[in-house]
Amino acid sequence: MKRRELDVHTQDRRDEYLALINMLGYAQGIARTLGAASAATHVDSARQTLVAALQTEFPSNISDDGVKRLAAATLGHC
């Protein structure tokens, strides 16, 4: 792969992580609204796991909350 292809692939992968983190945040809110506290807890656990995986794969100085805010931003194609 060429460098540009790697950069595009890397950005796509980051965007996929952020989209999943965002979707899980949305799902967690719905679970809470429905009164499904156990489901909301499980979804939050999955979301935390994705945040950790993102931070491991793409190290940065962004906190967990910063990642969640970034994931919730209305940017990109999702």
Secondary structure, 3 states (H helix, E strand, C coil): CCHHHHHHHHHHHHHHHHHHHHHHHHHHHHHHHCCCHHHHHHHHHHHHHHHHHHHHHCCCCCCHHHHHHHHHCCCCCC
